[in-house]
């Protein structure tokens, strides 16, 4: 599965990247919303693990833009955050679910489509 990891926290990004790398997924990792949009348009990921607090454009806005791109309209968007995510903003931005940091491999795999979604 092609997965894009978006997190401005280098340590969090490395952890997510390594978890998925060991599971055999094709990965790209970026640290900003602008980079996420550029890489997603070229890489065409099937899933995005998207931190909410990003420089330039926050994760909610990135999710909404990704959902509106014709080639990415069916992408699975997973918001990743250290605190609770606003349930009201999830449908508005087009996210499928969210995970709370620190994430675990089972939760990540379920969230990207390898099992039932974690609770929203």
N, C-alpha and C positions, 0 to 999 in steps of 0.2 A: 504494500500500500504506500502511496506517495503522501508524506506528511510534512507539513510546514510547521515549525516551532517558532513562535514569536514571543520573545521576552527580553526586556532591556536589562534584566538582572542576569549577569553572565553565569553565575553559579546555578540558578534555577534553569536556565537554558541548557547548560551542559548536562544537568541531571535528566531533564526530559529527553534530550537528544540521545544520551547513552541508554536510557531505558528502552527507547524505541529501536535504537541501532542493534541492540542485542536480540531484539525480536525479529530482525530481518527486514525492517521497513526501509524504503528509500526516503531519505530525509534532506531537508534544507532547514537552516536556522538563520534568523535575522533578529535584530535588536530594536527595530522601530516600526511604526505603522506604515510609513512611506516605503521602507524596504519590503515590508510584507506585501503590499499591493504590487510592487514591481516584480518580486520573485514569484508571487502567486500567478500573475499573468503569463509568465514564461514556463514555470514548473508545473502548473495545473494540478495542485495537490488534491487528493481525495478527502483529506481532513486537515484542519488547522487547529493547533493548540495555541490559543491566543490570550496572552496576558492583557488585562484591562488597562492598567496604568502604563502607558507607553509615551515616549517623547513624540512630539509633533501632532499625532492623531491618536486618540485613545482607542482601546480595543473595541468598544461599542461601535464607534464610527467605522473602524476597519471592517468589522463583521458586516455591517450594513452595506458597505461598498462592495465587499466580496460577494455577498448574496445577490447583488444587482448585476454582477458581471455574467453575461450569457454563458461563457465556458465554465463558470464556477457556481451556477445557480443550485446545483445538487450537492455541493460540498458539505461535509459535516464540520460545523464550527463549534469548538469547545472552548468556552471562556475559562481561563485559569487565573485564580486570584487568591491572595493571602487572607482576605476577609470575605464575608458573605457578599454574594452578587445580588444586585437588585433584581428580584423576580419580575418586576414590571418592565425592566429594560430588555430582558431576554427576548421576548417575542418581537419587540420593536426593532431590535437590531438583527434579528434572524438567527441567533445562536440556538443550537440544538440542546445544549446542556452546559453545566459548569462543573469544574473541579476546584477543590480548595487545596492550596499548598500547605504542607508538602504533599505531592501526589505519590501514588503507588502504582506499580506496573499494571495490576489488575484493573484499577479504576481508569487508567489511561487507555488500556486496550478496549475496555467496554465503551468508553466515551468515543473512541474513533471508529467504532463499528464492529468490534469483535465480541459483542454480547449486549445484554440489555443496558439501556442508558442509566447512569446514576440519577438520583432524584434531582429535579430542577429546583 
